[in-house]
């Protein structure tokens, strides 16, 4: 035993001689750590601010036109924007992202325990991410019923059913995140990391099951659904005679599939890194893992930009939000008869009211 200790001591001494630790090296590594932390904090700050502003504007666009909210996919996209907006707020309130330490002193007593359980443990922040992926899965199922089962569409995605799907998404996400509440607890006036109440093997099993149920299964369901739509869409749309309706369905389908693709690609590296950390393969405190988190949370502010870029109706309503005054057009004498005719038509023909739960 003593010979083993002496051998290990000798090897350590040799490494120190080969790579001596000097104050200069320590200073350089400390400076690099500070710089990387500053870059990450700036990145998280920009993401949090952009997520709040962009998703708030998208919600206002939908709320200003109630007819849009009657479409089931818009209801799901609206709730997706709400969770992204809340995630932007929680990104600021959660220590370790925008700031290394809490923005305000941790209170004592019950409020302090709740802060450690909900914010310091990242419970609320990552619950929003899990709600998002379940809502994306609902979007995939909504598109499947719209294209493949249009007769059952109104039944499966009526107003009450949509509310039920959204509530189930929230309840399931909160339940799947329960294990994170036990990672830190209040000691004095600080949130301190503690050992989980279950053993190491149990902890590995809990995290593996959590990742499988909250990420892998919803992603598989989502992509199997979209792939099924892709290969059966042509035959399913043969019964529809309206080319305009087909075009609208394809546009919405493409937008929903793109939303799912960006979400999956954004969160996949961070989710894999977190799962492997329980087996000691990765480190959640490393700069690499935090970089994966930057990519993951970047998804919070990308969705509204995709909606406005790929969907003409959203883009027009967004422009109207900032340009409430229309530029007056010059009416020429040759156009007088056309204007008068349009006025007569507008008085005699009433536009059809928008139908609720319409599949587009």
C-alpha positions in Angstrom: 0.0 0.0 0.0 2.8 2.4 0.9 4.6 1.6 -2.3 1.5 2.4 -4.3 1.1 5.8 -2.5 4.8 6.6 -3.1 4.5 5.7 -6.8 1.4 7.9 -7.2 3.2 10.7 -5.3 6.2 10.3 -7.6 4.0 10.5 -10.8 2.3 13.6 -9.5 5.6 15.2 -8.8 6.8 14.3 -12.3 3.7 15.9 -13.9 4.2 19.0 -11.8 7.9 19.2 -13.0 6.8 18.7 -16.6 3.9 21.1 -16.4 4.6 23.4 -13.5 1.7 25.4 -12.1 2.8 29.0 -12.0 0.9 32.1 -10.8 0.9 33.3 -14.4 -0.9 30.2 -15.6 -3.5 30.4 -12.8 -4.1 34.1 -13.7 -4.6 33.3 -17.4 -7.0 30.5 -16.7 -8.9 32.7 -14.3 -9.1 35.5 -16.8 -10.3 33.1 -19.5 -13.0 31.8 -17.2 -14.2 35.3 -16.4 -14.3 36.2 -20.1 -16.2 33.1 -21.1 -18.7 33.7 -18.3 -19.2 37.3 -19.4 -19.9 36.2 -23.0 -22.4 33.6 -21.8 -24.2 36.1 -19.6 -24.4 38.6 -22.5 -25.8 35.9 -24.8 -28.4 34.8 -22.2 -29.4 38.5 -21.6 -30.0 39.1 -25.4 -31.9 35.8 -25.7 -34.1 36.7 -22.6 -34.9 40.2 -23.9 -35.6 39.1 -27.5 -37.8 36.2 -26.3 -39.9 38.5 -24.2 -40.3 41.2 -26.9 -40.8 38.9 -29.9 -43.3 36.6 -28.3 -45.2 39.4 -26.7 -45.6 41.0 -30.1 -46.8 37.7 -31.6 -49.4 37.3 -28.8 -50.6 40.9 -29.4 -50.9 40.2 -33.2 -53.2 37.2 -32.5 -55.2 38.9 -29.8 -55.9 41.9 -32.0 -57.6 39.6 -34.6 -60.0 37.3 -32.8 -60.8 35.4 -36.0 -57.2 34.1 -36.0 -57.6 32.7 -32.5 -60.5 30.5 -33.7 -58.1 28.3 -35.6 -56.8 25.5 -33.5 -53.2 25.7 -34.7 -53.2 29.4 -33.8 -54.4 28.6 -30.3 -51.5 26.2 -29.9 -49.0 28.6 -31.4 -50.3 31.3 -29.0 -49.7 29.1 -26.0 -46.3 28.2 -27.4 -45.5 31.9 -27.5 -46.7 32.4 -23.9 -44.4 29.6 -22.6 -41.5 31.1 -24.5 -42.3 34.5 -23.1 -42.4 33.1 -19.5 -39.1 31.2 -20.2 -37.5 34.5 -21.1 -38.6 36.0 -17.8 -37.4 32.9 -15.8 -34.1 33.0 -17.6 -33.4 36.4 -16.0 -34.7 35.3 -12.5 -32.8 32.0 -12.5 -29.2 32.3 -11.1 -26.4 31.1 -13.3 -27.6 32.5 -16.7 -28.0 36.2 -17.0 -26.2 36.7 -13.7 -24.0 34.2 -11.7 -25.8 35.0 -8.5 -29.5 36.0 -7.7 -30.6 39.4 -8.7 -31.7 40.1 -5.1 -30.7 38.6 -1.7 -32.3 35.2 -1.1 -35.0 35.7 1.6 -35.2 33.4 4.6 -38.1 31.3 5.7 -40.8 29.9 3.4 -40.2 32.4 0.6 -36.5 31.5 0.5 -37.3 27.8 0.3 -39.7 28.4 -2.6 -37.1 30.5 -4.4 -34.5 27.6 -4.1 -37.1 25.0 -5.2 -38.5 26.9 -8.2 -35.7 29.2 -9.4 -32.3 28.1 -8.1 -33.2 24.5 -9.0 -34.2 25.7 -12.5 -37.5 24.0 -12.0 -39.7 26.7 -13.6 -37.2 27.4 -16.4 -37.0 23.9 -17.7 -40.7 23.2 -17.1 -41.3 25.8 -19.8 -39.1 23.8 -22.2 -41.0 20.6 -21.5 -44.4 22.3 -22.0 -43.0 23.6 -25.4 -42.2 20.2 -26.7 -45.6 18.7 -25.7 -47.3 21.7 -27.4 -45.2 21.0 -30.5 -46.4 17.4 -30.4 -50.0 18.6 -30.2 -49.3 20.8 -33.3 -48.1 17.7 -35.2 -51.2 15.8 -34.2 -53.4 18.7 -35.1 -51.9 18.8 -38.6 -52.3 15.0 -38.9 -56.1 15.3 -38.2 -56.4 18.3 -40.5 -54.8 16.5 -43.5 -55.5 12.8 -42.8 -58.8 12.8 -40.8 -60.6 16.1 -41.7 -64.0 14.7 -40.8 -62.9 14.0 -37.2 -60.9 17.3 -37.0 -63.5 19.5 -35.4 -64.3 16.8 -32.8 -60.7 16.1 -31.8 -59.6 19.8 -31.8 -62.7 21.6 -30.7 -62.4 24.4 -28.1 -62.8 22.1 -25.1 -60.4 19.5 -26.4 -57.7 22.2 -27.1 -58.0 23.5 -23.5 -57.7 19.9 -22.2 -54.6 19.2 -24.3 -52.9 22.4 -23.1 -53.7 21.7 -19.4 -52.4 18.1 -19.8 -49.2 19.5 -21.3 -48.7 21.8 -18.3 -49.5 19.2 -15.7 -47.4 16.5 -17.3 -44.4 18.8 -17.6 -44.7 20.0 -14.0 -44.8 16.3 -12.9 -41.8 15.3 -14.9 -39.7 18.1 -13.4 -40.3 17.2 -9.8 -36.9 15.6 -9.3 -35.2 19.0 -9.8 -36.8 20.4 -6.7 -34.5 18.2 -4.5 -31.2 19.4 -6.1 -30.8 22.5 -3.9 -32.2 23.7 -0.6 -32.0 26.8 1.5 -29.2 26.9 4.1 -28.9 30.2 5.9 -29.6 32.7 3.1 -28.1 30.7 0.3 -29.4 28.0 -2.1 -26.9 25.1 -1.6 -26.5 22.0 -3.8 -27.3 18.9 -1.8 -27.3 15.2 -2.5 -30.5 13.8 -3.9 -32.6 11.8 -1.4 -32.1 8.7 -3.7 -28.9 6.9 -4.3 -26.5 7.4 -7.3 -27.9 4.5 -9.3 -31.4 5.7 -8.6 -30.4 9.2 -9.6 -29.1 7.9 -13.0 -32.3 5.9 -13.6 -34.5 8.9 -12.7 -32.6 11.2 -15.1 -32.6 8.6 -17.9 -36.3 8.0 -17.5 -37.0 11.7 -17.3 -35.1 12.4 -20.6 -36.8 9.5 -22.3 -40.3 10.5 -21.3 -40.0 14.3 -21.6 -37.8 14.6 -24.7 -37.3 11.4 -26.7 -40.9 10.1 -26.7 -42.5 13.5 -27.7 -39.8 14.0 -30.4 -40.4 10.5 -31.8 -44.2 11.0 -31.8 -43.8 14.4 -33.5 -41.6 13.2 -36.3 -43.4 9.9 -37.0 -46.5 12.0 -37.3 -44.9 14.5 -39.8 -43.3 11.7 -41.8 -46.7 9.9 -42.0 -48.3 13.2 -43.3 -45.5 13.7 -45.9 -45.9 10.3 -47.5 -49.7 10.2 -47.4 -50.6 13.8 -48.0 -51.0 13.6 -51.8 -53.7 10.9 -51.6 -55.4 12.6 -48.6 -55.7 15.9 -50.5 -57.2 14.4 -53.6 -60.7 14.8 -52.2 -60.2 18.6 -51.9 -61.2 20.6 -54.9 -60.0 24.0 -53.7 -56.4 24.7 -54.7 -56.3 27.7 -52.4 -57.2 25.5 -49.4 -54.5 23.0 -50.4 -51.9 25.7 -50.6 -52.9 27.1 -47.2 -52.7 23.6 -45.6 -49.3 23.0 -47.0 -48.0 26.4 -45.8 -49.3 25.8 -42.3 -47.9 22.2 -42.3 -44.5 23.5 -43.4 -44.5 26.1 -40.7 -45.4 23.6 -38.0 -42.8 21.1 -39.2 -40.1 23.8 -39.3 -41.1 24.8 -35.7 -40.7 21.2 -34.6 -37.3 20.8 -36.4 -35.8 23.9 -34.9 -36.9 22.9 -31.4 -35.5 19.4 -31.7 -32.2 20.5 -33.1 -31.8 23.3 -30.6 -32.5 21.2 -27.5 -30.9 17.8 -28.5 -27.3 18.6 -27.6 -28.2 20.1 -24.2 -30.5 17.2 -23.4 -27.9 14.6 -24.2 -25.3 16.5 -22.2 -27.6 16.7 -19.2 -28.4 13.0 -19.4 -24.8 11.9 -19.7 -23.8 14.1 -16.7 -25.5 11.7 -14.3 -23.1 9.0 -15.5 -20.0 11.3 -15.0 -19.4 11.6 -18.8 -20.2 15.3 -19.1 -20.2 18.2 -16.6 -23.2 20.6 -16.4 -21.0 23.3 -15.0 -18.6 23.3 -18.0 -18.5 26.0 -20.6 -19.4 23.5 -23.3 -22.7 22.5 -21.5 -23.5 26.2 -21.0 -22.9 26.8 -24.7 -25.4 24.0 -25.5 -27.9 25.8 -23.2 -27.3 29.0 -25.2 -28.3 27.1 -28.4 -31.3 25.6 -26.7 -32.7 28.8 -25.3 -32.1 30.6 -28.6 -35.2 28.7 -29.7 -37.2 31.0 -27.4 -36.8 34.0 -29.7 -36.6 32.2 -33.1 -40.2 31.0 -33.4 -41.9 34.4 -33.9 -39.4 35.3 -36.5 -40.2 32.1 -38.4 -43.9 32.7 -38.1 -43.6 36.2 -39.6 -41.2 35.1 -42.4 -43.0 32.0 -43.6 -46.7 33.0 -43.0 -48.1 35.9 -45.0 -51.1 36.5 -42.7 -48.9 36.8 -39.6 -46.5 39.1 -41.5 -49.4 41.4 -42.7 -50.8 41.6 -39.2 -47.4 42.4 -37.7 -47.0 45.3 -40.2 -50.4 46.6 -39.3 -49.4 46.5 -35.7 -46.8 49.2 -36.4 -48.4 50.9 -39.3 -51.9 51.6 -38.2 -52.3 54.4 -40.7 -52.7 53.3 -44.3 -51.0 55.4 -47.0 -53.8 57.1 -49.1 -53.8 56.2 -52.7 -54.4 58.7 -55.5 -57.8 58.0 -57.1 -57.8 58.8 -60.8 -61.0 59.7 -62.7 -60.8 56.4 -64.6 -61.0 54.5 -61.3 -64.1 56.4 -60.1 -66.5 53.9 -61.6 -64.6 51.0 -60.1 -64.7 52.5 -56.7 -68.4 53.2 -56.9 -69.0 49.7 -58.1 -67.1 48.3 -55.2 -69.1 50.4 -52.7 -72.3 49.1 -54.2 -71.1 45.5 -53.9 -69.9 46.0 -50.3 -73.4 47.2 -49.4 -75.2 44.3 -51.1 -72.9 41.4 -50.3 -72.1 40.5 -46.7 -68.9 38.7 -46.0 -69.2 35.3 -44.4 -68.3 35.2 -40.8 -65.2 33.1 -39.9 -65.9 29.6 -38.9 -64.5 28.3 -35.7 -62.3 25.2 -35.6 -61.6 25.5 -39.4 -58.9 23.1 -40.7 -56.4 25.0 -42.9 
